[in-house]
Amino acid sequence: MAQVVLSARALEDIERLREFLLQTAPEVAESLMASVFDALAVLDAHPRIGRRKSGELRELVIGQGRTGYLALYVYDEIREIVRVLRLRHQRDAGYKDC
């Protein structure tokens, strides 16, 4: 099983997402955040589940009904470490400063 590690930028993205949800949809914020963490936890057992983005980069689609989130990550097979680099909403324009 791989170890899932969140980069500093991914942690910032998660905090930004949490703050946004608390402001816009407080009644579902905690359950949505739980679904994001549940999806990221799948990477420990299935590190290759995400679609290939480019080179070593992979992207995990975290669905939330008709919309959702994307997690950009790399998998180091030798060390068995999944490093989540960024997290964004599917409608966002892309990953900034990866």
Long-range contacts (C-beta under 8 A, 24 or more apart in sequence): 1-44, 1-45, 1-80, 2-43, 2-44, 2-45, 2-47, 2-75, 2-80, 2-81, 2-82, 3-44, 3-80, 3-81, 3-82, 4-40, 4-41, 4-43, 4-44, 4-81, 4-82, 4-84, 5-81, 5-82, 5-83, 5-84, 6-40, 6-84, 7-83, 7-84, 7-85, 7-86, 9-85, 9-86, 9-97, 9-98, 10-71, 10-84, 10-85, 10-86, 10-87, 13-86, 13-87, 13-88, 14-87, 17-69, 17-87, 17-89, 32-64, 35-62, 35-64, 36-62, 36-69, 36-87, 39-71, 40-71, 40-84, 43-73, 43-75, 43-82, 43-84, 44-82, 47-75, 47-77, 47-80, 47-82, 48-75, 57-85, 61-90, 67-91, 72-98
